[in-house]
């Protein structure tokens, strides 16, 4: 399992265990998406709120992706 490089706790890209009511599953990385045509994503740790990385893709009106 991947670990946050700052707090060393286990994280995953899946949904959080709060949404599944399963405490054995690790917390999911929080995603913040912004932009209309070029979608920019910021990934942060759910435990310590440290920024883990950035990403982008073209979406919205251009590709009909949310």
Secondary structure by P-SEA (a helix, b strand, c coil): ccccccccccccccccccccccccccccbbbbbbbccbbbbbbbbccccccccccccccccccccc
